[in-house]
Amino acid sequence: MIIRRVHTLGRHLNRKNCASNSIYSPATSWESNQSYIYNKGKNPLVYRNVGQELEKAARIYGSTEAIVSYHEGKRYTFTSLIDEVDRIAAGFLKLGLKKGDRVGLWGPNNIHWYLTMMGACRAGLVSVGINPAFQAPELEYCLKKVNVKAIVSPLTHKTHNYYEIIRSLCPEISSSQKGDIKSENLPHLKAVIIDTDEALKGALTFNELLDIGNKEDLKEIEKLQPYIIPDSPCNIQFTSGTTGQPKAAVLSHFNFVNNGIHIGNRNQTTGARICVQVPLFHAFGVVVTIMPALSHGGTLVLPAPAFNPEASLRSIVDEKCTVIHGTPTMYVDLIRKQKELNLPLSTLKMAVTGGAICTPQLFLDMQNILKVKEFRNVYGLTESTASIFLTRANDTVEQILTTVGHIQDDIEVKVIDKDGNTVPFGQPGELCVRGYLTMLGYYGDEQKTKETIGSDKWLRTGDQFVLQPDGYGRIVGRLKEMIIRGGENIFPKEIEDFLNTHENIMEAYVIGVPDERLGEELCAFLRLQDDTKEITRDTLKEFSKGKLAYFKVPRYVVTVKEFPKTTSGKIQKFKLLQQFKTMQESNAST
């Protein structure tokens, strides 16, 4: 997953004009022309865990609002926040969880999600972000992959009944004591916490979790903080991998705190009121949004459980938001809704975006219709704790529209060829990054970790990149076969494997195709067992119900007699894309 691709429009800045601004100025002419930069920051890195960062924020920003759940009518200052968070932390330890245990956070942008994540950090536990759209098989994979010991969710969201889905995987919950589940299918799962007032068999309510601990337990949470090592894990993010199954990227307190400080400095987060449209479980939400607000005393405003353009606009007006976070797709929908409602937007100063291409027209619409004055592009990966490049204050329109921003402070980047040699500035190659922001590794997957992070500590992004001597860069392609649909990173093989289980599908291949609104959409090319039977998108939607998240269901379906392949039998997906574009042009002409 994650925030991979932003602006790819425009041209290189003139290398000669940029040379005088180079961050890295080695001695020889050969070295000075190589795509390597170390951007030494002005401020030293800090060695704190997230719980200590929360304590610091409470001391400095005490009465400032830390988070406002607009749709739930709930508010917390930094002072009241830490009190509630420590009650959650104490509750987890009372349930028998120990330092390093994993806590699943499965649900949309509700206040309890944020509180639980912070509570897990204060207890020395590891929060695990799980997509709220996941169905039972996807949830089961996540719980088993990282051995989740407790899971926290709302009762319902949209068509999901989270308790019933959990019970389908863990039927023993109906006859279990609260906090003492013994499941054959999920042997590590011990506790299910549901944010509801209903009495559900085997599950604690969120309020019960809050009330388990006593004053002595709360004191123990305070005493625990110096013993939670900043280099230890605090969060796991699922991101698709080459096997077609999501990999579990393990991120540390050190990653979180320092990236929060650096992103907050670049985005001038101090005193900001941030309209949060992005999902909290995603790296954009948890790192680019939550952590800078924590470190710099910003206020998070949650307009709705899931993206809702009208709720976003109304929360901006009512809560006087000064900053808004979202993907380009979200901004497209927001602009369309604002044209309809024409609300008095007068407080917005900055829009932060990442996850897909932002066009010049969208940039102008955000200025003219949303009244945004400043822009920030973010580029990074889950494996790099979400930010490698980020727009700076006073960047030109050309820099905003033609680059993914400027290299973040205190990190190294280089661009290499297929043999690992650095390429000259201005030439494409694979982007690599090294520094405080790289993940600890993939949970339970040493081999994939070694493939991504070498013994020299360079993390290979898999993105084809052009680096400029002035520290700005742009993506020109992706080495990894990843589809980015409206900010959601999707790996085709997972969907292909699923479609191949359909009784009338002999062979399935999925590609990303251009889409004006989402950046990319999914197109499934199918070879059928029986040509007399038809498979449409509606067929796939019905077949996927309860098994596959909605955003993974292909929008386009094309049936073929055979697939273009190499002599060795490998599918040539670029030819499928050509075929799709030819079909679209043909349909347009008729």
C-alpha positions as CSV (number, residue, x, y, z in Angstrom):
1,M,0.0,0.0,0.0
2,I,0.4,3.0,0.2
3,I,1.1,6.5,-0.9
4,R,3.1,5.6,-4.0
5,R,2.3,7.7,-7.0
6,V,1.6,11.4,-7.1
7,H,2.4,13.9,-9.9
8,T,4.0,12.6,-13.1
9,L,3.2,15.5,-15.3
10,G,5.6,18.0,-16.7
11,R,9.3,18.2,-17.6
12,H,12.6,18.0,-15.9
13,L,13.9,21.2,-14.4
14,N,17.1,22.3,-16.2
15,R,20.0,20.5,-14.6
16,K,22.4,23.4,-15.2
17,N,20.1,25.9,-13.4
18,C,19.5,23.4,-10.5
19,A,23.2,22.6,-9.9
20,S,23.8,25.6,-7.7
21,N,21.0,24.5,-5.4
22,S,22.3,21.0,-5.0
23,I,22.1,19.6,-1.5
24,Y,24.9,17.2,-2.0
25,S,28.1,18.6,-3.4
26,P,30.8,15.9,-3.7
27,A,34.4,16.6,-4.8
28,T,34.5,15.0,-8.2
29,S,32.5,15.8,-11.3
30,W,31.5,12.1,-11.6
31,E,30.1,12.0,-8.1
32,S,28.3,15.3,-8.5
33,N,26.4,13.9,-11.4
34,Q,25.1,10.7,-9.7
35,S,21.6,10.4,-8.4
36,Y,22.4,10.3,-4.7
37,I,21.4,12.9,-2.1
38,Y,21.7,13.1,1.7
39,N,19.5,15.8,3.0
40,K,20.8,16.6,6.5
41,G,18.0,18.3,8.5
42,K,18.4,21.3,10.8
43,N,17.0,19.5,13.8
44,P,18.3,16.3,15.4
45,L,16.2,13.2,15.5
46,V,14.5,12.4,18.8
47,Y,14.5,9.1,20.7
48,R,11.0,8.9,22.1
49,N,8.2,6.4,21.9
50,V,4.6,7.4,20.9
51,G,3.4,7.3,24.5
52,Q,6.1,9.7,25.5
53,E,5.2,11.9,22.6
54,L,1.6,12.0,23.8
55,E,2.8,13.0,27.3
56,K,4.8,15.8,25.8
57,A,1.8,17.0,23.8
58,A,-0.4,16.9,26.9
59,R,2.1,19.1,28.8
60,I,2.5,21.6,26.0
61,Y,-0.9,21.7,24.4
62,G,-3.1,20.6,27.3
63,S,-6.4,22.5,26.7
64,T,-6.1,22.4,22.9
65,E,-8.5,20.0,21.2
66,A,-6.6,16.9,20.0
67,I,-9.4,15.3,18.1
68,V,-13.1,16.1,17.3
69,S,-15.4,13.4,16.0
70,Y,-17.8,15.6,14.1
71,H,-20.1,12.7,13.2
72,E,-20.2,11.3,16.8
73,G,-20.3,14.6,18.6
74,K,-17.2,13.8,20.7
75,R,-14.2,16.0,21.6
76,Y,-11.0,15.4,23.5
77,T,-8.3,17.9,24.5
78,F,-4.8,16.6,24.8
79,T,-5.2,16.5,28.6
80,S,-8.5,14.5,28.5
81,L,-7.1,12.4,25.7
82,I,-4.2,10.9,27.7
83,D,-6.5,10.1,30.6
84,E,-8.8,8.0,28.4
85,V,-5.9,6.5,26.5
86,D,-4.3,5.2,29.7
87,R,-7.6,3.6,30.8
88,I,-7.6,1.7,27.5
89,A,-3.9,0.7,28.0
90,A,-4.6,-0.5,31.5
91,G,-7.6,-2.4,30.2
92,F,-5.5,-4.3,27.7
93,L,-3.0,-5.3,30.3
94,K,-5.7,-6.4,32.7
95,L,-7.0,-8.7,29.9
96,G,-3.6,-10.4,30.0
97,L,-2.0,-8.8,26.9
98,K,1.8,-8.4,27.2
99,K,4.3,-6.0,25.6
100,G,4.6,-6.8,21.9
101,D,1.2,-8.5,21.5
102,R,-0.9,-7.4,18.5
103,V,-4.2,-5.5,18.7
104,G,-6.3,-5.5,15.5
105,L,-8.1,-2.2,14.7
106,W,-10.9,-3.1,12.3
107,G,-13.3,-0.3,11.4
108,P,-13.8,3.2,10.0
109,N,-12.9,6.6,11.3
110,N,-14.5,6.5,14.7
111,I,-13.1,8.1,17.9
112,H,-12.5,4.7,19.5
113,W,-10.1,3.8,16.7
114,Y,-7.9,6.7,17.5
115,L,-8.1,6.1,21.3
116,T,-7.3,2.4,20.9
117,M,-4.3,3.0,18.7
118,M,-2.9,5.4,21.3
119,G,-3.8,3.1,24.1
120,A,-2.0,0.2,22.4
121,C,1.2,2.4,22.1
122,R,1.0,3.3,25.8
123,A,0.7,-0.3,26.8
124,G,3.7,-1.4,24.6
125,L,1.4,-3.3,22.3
126,V,1.4,-3.3,18.5
127,S,-1.7,-1.9,16.7
128,V,-2.7,-3.6,13.4
129,G,-4.6,-1.5,10.9
130,I,-7.3,-3.6,9.1
131,N,-9.3,-2.3,6.2
132,P,-12.9,-1.8,7.3
133,A,-14.1,-3.0,3.9
134,F,-12.5,-6.4,4.4
135,Q,-14.7,-9.5,4.3
136,A,-14.3,-12.6,6.4
137,P,-11.5,-14.4,4.3
138,E,-9.5,-11.2,4.2
139,L,-9.9,-10.5,7.9
140,E,-9.0,-14.1,8.7
141,Y,-5.8,-13.8,6.7
142,C,-4.8,-10.6,8.7
143,L,-5.6,-12.1,12.1
144,K,-3.6,-15.3,11.4
145,K,-0.7,-13.6,9.6
146,V,0.4,-11.5,12.7
147,N,-1.3,-13.6,15.5
148,V,-3.7,-10.9,16.6
149,K,-4.6,-11.3,20.3
150,A,-7.3,-8.8,20.6
151,I,-9.5,-7.0,18.1
152,V,-11.5,-3.8,18.4
153,S,-14.3,-2.8,16.1
154,P,-17.7,-1.0,15.9
155,L,-20.7,-3.2,15.8
156,T,-21.8,-2.2,12.3
157,H,-20.6,0.0,9.4
158,K,-22.4,0.2,6.0
159,T,-23.4,-3.4,5.2
160,H,-20.9,-4.9,7.7
161,N,-21.9,-6.5,11.0
162,Y,-18.4,-6.9,12.4
163,Y,-19.4,-9.1,15.3
164,E,-21.2,-11.5,13.1
165,I,-18.2,-11.7,10.7
166,I,-15.9,-12.4,13.6
167,R,-18.3,-15.0,14.9
168,S,-18.3,-16.7,11.5
169,L,-14.5,-17.2,11.9
170,C,-14.6,-17.8,15.6
171,P,-17.9,-19.6,16.5
172,E,-16.6,-20.3,20.0
173,I,-17.1,-16.7,21.0
174,S,-20.8,-17.4,21.7
175,S,-19.8,-19.8,24.5
176,S,-16.7,-18.0,25.7
177,Q,-16.0,-15.8,28.7
178,K,-15.2,-12.2,27.8
179,G,-11.5,-11.8,27.3
180,D,-10.9,-15.6,27.4
181,I,-11.8,-16.9,23.9
182,K,-10.5,-20.3,23.0
183,S,-10.7,-20.7,19.2
184,E,-9.6,-23.6,17.2
185,N,-9.5,-21.5,14.0
186,L,-7.9,-18.4,15.6
187,P,-5.9,-19.8,18.5
188,H,-4.1,-16.5,19.3
189,L,-7.3,-14.5,19.6
190,K,-8.3,-14.0,23.2
191,A,-10.4,-10.8,23.3
192,V,-13.0,-9.1,21.1
193,I,-14.0,-5.6,22.0
194,I,-17.0,-4.0,20.2
195,D,-17.9,-0.3,20.5
196,T,-21.6,-0.8,21.3
197,D,-24.1,-0.7,24.2
198,E,-25.5,-4.1,23.2
199,A,-24.6,-7.2,25.2
200,L,-22.9,-9.6,22.8
201,K,-21.9,-13.1,23.8
202,G,-18.2,-13.4,24.5
203,A,-17.4,-9.8,23.6
204,L,-16.5,-6.9,25.8
205,T,-18.0,-3.5,25.0
206,F,-15.6,-0.6,24.6
207,N,-16.8,1.0,27.8
208,E,-16.1,-2.3,29.7
209,L,-12.5,-2.1,28.4
210,L,-12.3,1.4,29.7
211,D,-13.5,0.4,33.2
212,I,-11.4,-2.7,33.8
213,G,-8.4,-0.9,35.2
214,N,-8.1,0.9,38.6
215,K,-5.9,3.8,39.8
216,E,-3.0,1.5,40.5
217,D,-3.2,0.1,37.0
218,L,-3.1,3.6,35.6
219,K,0.0,4.4,37.6
220,E,1.6,1.3,36.1
221,I,1.0,2.6,32.6
222,E,2.9,5.8,33.5
223,K,5.8,3.8,35.0
224,L,5.9,1.6,31.9
225,Q,6.7,4.4,29.4
226,P,10.5,4.5,29.9
227,Y,10.7,0.7,29.2
228,I,9.0,0.9,25.8
229,I,12.0,1.0,23.5
230,P,11.5,3.6,20.7
231,D,13.1,1.1,18.3
232,S,10.4,-1.5,19.1
233,P,7.3,-2.1,16.9
234,C,4.2,0.1,17.5
235,N,2.1,-0.6,14.3
236,I,1.7,-3.1,11.5
237,Q,0.4,-2.0,8.1
238,F,-0.7,-4.5,5.5
239,T,0.6,-3.9,2.0
240,S,0.3,-6.1,-1.1
241,G,3.3,-8.2,-2.2
242,T,4.6,-10.2,-5.1
243,T,2.9,-13.4,-3.7
244,G,-0.5,-11.8,-4.2
245,Q,-1.1,-11.9,-0.4
246,P,-0.7,-8.8,1.7
247,K,2.6,-8.4,3.5
248,A,2.7,-7.0,7.0
249,A,5.1,-4.1,7.3
250,V,6.2,-3.5,10.9
251,L,6.8,0.1,11.9
252,S,8.5,1.4,15.0
253,H,7.8,4.1,17.5
254,F,11.0,5.8,16.2
255,N,9.6,5.7,12.7
256,F,6.3,7.2,13.8
257,V,7.6,10.0,16.1
258,N,10.3,11.3,13.9
259,N,8.2,11.2,10.7
260,G,5.4,13.0,12.6
261,I,7.8,15.7,13.6
262,H,9.4,16.0,10.1
263,I,6.0,16.0,8.2
264,G,4.5,18.4,10.7
265,N,7.5,20.8,10.2
266,R,7.1,20.7,6.4
267,N,3.3,21.0,6.6
268,Q,3.3,23.7,9.3
269,T,0.9,21.7,11.4
270,T,1.2,23.7,14.6
271,G,-2.3,25.1,15.5
272,A,-3.9,23.5,12.4
273,R,-7.4,22.1,12.4
274,I,-7.3,19.2,9.9
275,C,-10.3,17.8,8.1
276,V,-9.4,14.1,7.9
277,Q,-10.9,12.5,4.9
278,V,-8.4,9.6,4.6
279,P,-8.9,6.3,6.4
280,L,-7.1,6.2,9.8
281,F,-6.0,2.5,9.2
282,H,-4.0,3.6,6.2
283,A,-0.4,5.0,6.4
284,F,-1.7,8.3,5.1
285,G,-4.1,8.5,8.0
286,V,-1.9,7.1,10.8
287,V,1.5,8.6,9.9
288,V,0.9,11.6,7.6
289,T,-2.2,12.8,9.6
290,I,-2.3,11.5,13.2
291,M,1.4,11.8,14.1
292,P,2.1,15.4,12.9
293,A,-1.0,16.6,14.7
294,L,0.2,14.9,17.9
295,S,3.7,16.3,17.7
296,H,2.7,19.8,16.8
297,G,-0.6,20.3,18.6
298,G,-2.9,20.1,15.6
299,T,-6.5,19.2,15.9
300,L,-7.9,16.3,14.0
301,V,-11.5,16.6,12.7
302,L,-13.3,13.4,11.7
303,P,-16.2,14.4,9.4
304,A,-17.7,10.9,8.9
305,P,-16.9,7.2,9.4
306,A,-15.9,6.9,5.8
307,F,-15.4,9.5,3.1
308,N,-18.4,11.7,2.6
309,P,-17.9,14.9,0.6
310,E,-20.9,16.7,2.1
311,A,-19.9,15.8,5.7
312,S,-16.3,17.0,4.9
313,L,-17.6,20.4,3.6
314,R,-19.9,20.9,6.5
315,S,-17.3,20.0,9.1
316,I,-14.8,22.4,7.4
317,V,-17.4,25.2,7.9
318,D,-18.6,24.3,11.4
319,E,-15.2,23.4,12.8
320,K,-13.3,26.1,11.0
321,C,-10.8,23.6,9.5
322,T,-7.6,25.2,8.1
323,V,-6.1,22.0,6.5
324,I,-7.6,19.2,4.6
325,H,-6.1,15.7,3.8
326,G,-7.3,13.5,1.0
327,T,-6.5,11.7,-2.2
328,P,-7.1,13.4,-5.6
329,T,-10.2,11.3,-6.1
330,M,-11.6,12.7,-2.9
331,Y,-10.9,16.3,-4.0
332,V,-12.7,15.6,-7.3
333,D,-15.8,14.6,-5.4
334,L,-15.4,17.4,-2.9
335,I,-15.3,20.0,-5.7
336,R,-18.4,18.5,-7.4
337,K,-20.3,18.6,-4.1
338,Q,-19.2,22.2,-3.3
339,K,-20.5,23.3,-6.7
340,E,-23.8,21.9,-5.7
341,L,-23.9,23.2,-2.1
342,N,-21.9,26.4,-2.4
343,L,-21.0,26.5,1.3
344,P,-19.1,29.5,2.7
345,L,-15.5,28.1,2.7
346,S,-13.3,30.8,4.2
347,T,-10.9,29.1,6.6
348,L,-9.0,26.5,4.4
349,K,-5.3,27.3,3.9
350,M,-3.7,24.1,2.9
351,A,-4.6,20.8,1.1
352,V,-2.4,17.8,1.5
353,T,-2.7,15.1,-1.1
354,G,-1.1,11.8,-2.1
355,G,-1.9,8.4,-3.5
356,A,-2.5,9.2,-7.2
357,I,-2.1,11.7,-10.0
358,C,-3.3,15.3,-9.4
359,T,-4.0,17.2,-12.7
360,P,-3.4,20.9,-13.3
361,Q,-7.2,21.3,-13.7
362,L,-7.8,19.8,-10.3
363,F,-5.2,22.1,-8.8
364,L,-7.0,25.1,-10.3
365,D,-10.4,23.8,-9.0
366,M,-9.0,23.4,-5.5
367,Q,-7.8,27.0,-5.6
368,N,-11.0,28.5,-7.1
369,I,-13.7,26.3,-5.6
370,L,-12.3,25.1,-2.3
371,K,-10.4,28.3,-1.8
372,V,-7.2,26.4,-0.9
373,K,-4.1,28.6,-0.8
374,E,-1.2,26.2,-0.3
375,F,-0.6,22.6,-1.4
376,R,1.5,19.7,-0.2
377,N,2.2,16.5,-2.2
378,V,3.3,13.5,-0.2
379,Y,5.1,10.5,-1.7
380,G,6.2,7.5,0.1
381,L,5.5,3.8,0.9
382,T,4.1,1.9,3.8
383,E,7.6,0.5,4.1
384,S,9.1,4.0,4.4
385,T,6.5,5.1,7.0
386,A,4.6,7.0,4.4
387,S,6.8,9.9,3.5
388,I,10.0,10.2,1.4
389,F,9.3,13.3,-0.6
390,L,7.0,16.2,0.4
391,T,6.3,19.6,-1.0
392,R,7.9,22.6,0.7
393,A,6.5,26.0,1.5
394,N,6.9,28.5,-1.3
395,D,7.3,25.8,-4.0
396,T,6.4,27.0,-7.4
397,V,3.3,25.8,-9.3
398,E,5.6,24.0,-11.7
399,Q,7.3,22.1,-8.8
400,I,3.9,21.2,-7.3
401,L,2.5,19.9,-10.6
402,T,5.6,18.2,-12.0
403,T,7.3,16.6,-9.0
404,V,6.4,14.6,-5.9
405,G,8.0,17.2,-3.8
406,H,11.4,17.6,-2.1
407,I,13.3,14.9,-0.2
408,Q,12.4,14.7,3.4
409,D,15.0,15.8,6.1
410,D,17.6,13.4,7.5
411,I,17.4,10.7,4.9
412,E,19.4,9.5,1.9
413,V,18.0,8.7,-1.5
414,K,19.5,7.3,-4.6
415,V,18.4,6.0,-8.0
416,I,19.9,2.9,-9.4
417,D,19.9,0.8,-12.6
418,K,19.2,-3.0,-12.7
419,D,22.7,-3.8,-11.6
420,G,22.6,-1.6,-8.6
421,N,24.7,1.3,-9.9
422,T,23.6,4.9,-9.4
423,V,22.4,6.6,-12.6
424,P,23.1,10.2,-13.5
425,F,20.7,12.9,-12.3
426,G,17.8,13.2,-14.7
427,Q,17.9,9.5,-15.8
428,P,15.3,7.0,-14.6
429,G,16.0,4.0,-12.4
430,E,14.7,2.5,-9.2
431,L,14.4,4.8,-6.2
432,C,16.1,3.6,-3.0
433,V,15.9,5.2,0.5
434,R,17.9,4.9,3.7
435,G,17.3,6.4,7.1
436,Y,15.2,6.7,10.2
437,L,11.9,6.1,8.3
438,T,12.5,2.6,6.9
439,M,10.4,-0.2,8.4
440,L,11.7,-2.9,10.7
441,G,10.7,-5.5,8.2
442,Y,7.8,-7.7,7.1
443,Y,6.3,-9.7,10.0
444,G,7.1,-13.4,9.7
445,D,8.7,-13.0,6.3
446,E,12.5,-12.8,6.5
447,Q,13.1,-13.5,2.9
448,K,10.8,-10.7,1.6
449,T,12.4,-8.4,4.1
450,K,15.9,-9.2,2.7
451,E,14.6,-8.6,-0.8
452,T,13.3,-5.2,0.1
453,I,16.0,-4.0,2.6
454,G,19.6,-5.0,1.8
455,S,22.4,-5.6,4.3
456,D,23.5,-2.0,3.5
457,K,20.1,-0.8,4.9
458,W,18.9,0.7,1.5
459,L,15.2,0.1,1.0
460,R,14.2,-0.6,-2.6
461,T,10.9,1.1,-3.4
462,G,10.2,-0.7,-6.7
463,D,9.3,2.7,-8.3
464,Q,11.0,4.0,-11.4
465,F,12.1,7.5,-10.5
466,V,13.9,10.5,-11.8
467,L,15.9,12.5,-9.2
468,Q,17.0,16.1,-9.7
469,P,20.1,17.7,-8.2
470,D,17.9,20.2,-6.2
471,G,16.3,17.4,-4.2
472,Y,13.0,17.2,-6.1
473,G,11.9,14.1,-8.0
474,R,9.2,12.5,-10.0
475,I,7.9,9.0,-10.7
476,V,7.9,7.8,-14.3
477,G,6.6,4.3,-13.8
478,R,6.3,1.3,-11.4
479,L,8.6,-1.7,-11.3
480,K,6.1,-3.5,-9.2
481,E,2.9,-4.6,-10.7
482,M,0.6,-2.6,-8.5
483,I,-2.7,-1.0,-9.3
484,I,-3.6,2.2,-7.4
485,R,-7.3,2.8,-7.5
486,G,-8.3,6.1,-5.8
487,G,-5.4,5.8,-3.3
488,E,-6.1,2.1,-2.6
489,N,-3.1,-0.1,-3.5
490,I,-4.3,-3.4,-5.1
491,F,-2.3,-6.3,-6.2
492,P,-3.8,-8.1,-9.2
493,K,-2.8,-11.7,-8.3
494,E,-5.0,-11.8,-5.3
495,I,-8.0,-10.9,-7.4
496,E,-6.9,-13.3,-10.2
497,D,-6.6,-16.2,-7.8
498,F,-10.1,-15.4,-6.4
499,L,-11.7,-15.1,-9.9
500,N,-10.1,-18.4,-10.9
501,T,-12.3,-20.1,-8.3
502,H,-15.4,-19.3,-10.3
503,E,-16.7,-22.5,-11.9
504,N,-17.0,-20.9,-15.4
505,I,-13.6,-19.0,-15.4
506,M,-10.7,-21.0,-16.9
507,E,-8.2,-18.2,-16.6
508,A,-8.3,-14.6,-15.3
509,Y,-5.9,-11.7,-15.5
510,V,-6.4,-8.2,-14.0
511,I,-4.8,-5.0,-15.1
512,G,-5.1,-1.3,-14.2
513,V,-6.6,0.9,-16.8
514,P,-6.8,4.7,-16.9
515,D,-9.7,6.4,-15.1
516,E,-10.3,10.1,-15.0
517,R,-11.6,10.1,-11.4
518,L,-9.8,7.3,-9.6
519,G,-6.5,7.4,-11.5
520,E,-6.8,3.7,-12.3
521,E,-9.6,1.2,-12.5
522,L,-9.6,-2.6,-12.6
523,C,-10.3,-4.5,-15.8
524,A,-10.6,-8.3,-15.7
525,F,-9.7,-10.3,-18.8
526,L,-11.4,-13.7,-18.6
527,R,-11.1,-16.9,-20.6
528,L,-14.3,-19.0,-19.9
529,Q,-14.9,-22.7,-19.5
530,D,-18.1,-22.4,-21.5
531,D,-18.4,-19.8,-24.2
532,T,-22.2,-19.9,-24.1
533,K,-22.3,-18.5,-20.5
534,E,-21.8,-14.8,-20.0
535,I,-19.9,-13.2,-17.1
536,T,-20.5,-9.5,-16.5
537,R,-19.5,-7.1,-13.8
538,D,-22.8,-7.8,-12.0
539,T,-21.8,-11.5,-12.1
540,L,-18.5,-10.7,-10.4
541,K,-20.1,-8.4,-7.8
542,E,-22.5,-11.1,-6.8
543,F,-19.7,-13.8,-6.7
544,S,-17.5,-11.5,-4.6
545,K,-20.2,-10.6,-2.0
546,G,-18.9,-11.4,1.4
547,K,-15.5,-12.6,0.1
548,L,-13.8,-9.6,-1.5
549,A,-13.7,-5.9,-0.6
550,Y,-15.8,-3.8,-2.9
551,F,-12.8,-1.8,-4.3
552,K,-11.2,-5.0,-5.6
553,V,-14.2,-6.0,-7.8
554,P,-13.2,-5.1,-11.4
555,R,-15.2,-2.4,-13.1
556,Y,-14.6,-3.7,-16.6
557,V,-14.9,-7.3,-17.8
558,V,-13.5,-8.5,-21.1
559,T,-13.8,-12.1,-22.3
560,V,-11.1,-13.4,-24.6
561,K,-10.4,-16.7,-26.5
562,E,-6.7,-16.6,-25.6
563,F,-4.1,-14.4,-23.8
564,P,-1.0,-12.9,-25.3
565,K,2.0,-14.7,-23.8
566,T,5.7,-15.0,-24.2
567,T,7.2,-18.2,-25.5
568,S,7.9,-19.1,-21.9
569,G,4.2,-18.8,-21.1
570,K,4.3,-15.4,-19.2
571,I,1.3,-13.2,-19.7
572,Q,2.0,-9.9,-21.6
573,K,-0.2,-7.5,-19.7
574,F,0.9,-4.5,-21.7
575,K,-0.8,-6.1,-24.7
576,L,-4.0,-6.4,-22.6
577,L,-3.8,-2.7,-21.9
578,Q,-3.4,-1.9,-25.6
579,Q,-6.4,-4.1,-26.3
580,F,-8.5,-2.3,-23.7
581,K,-7.5,1.1,-25.1
582,T,-8.3,0.0,-28.6
583,M,-11.8,-1.1,-27.5
584,Q,-12.4,2.2,-25.7
585,E,-11.4,4.2,-28.8
586,S,-13.6,2.0,-31.0
587,N,-16.6,2.5,-28.6
588,A,-16.0,6.2,-28.5
589,S,-16.0,6.5,-32.3
590,T,-19.3,4.7,-32.6
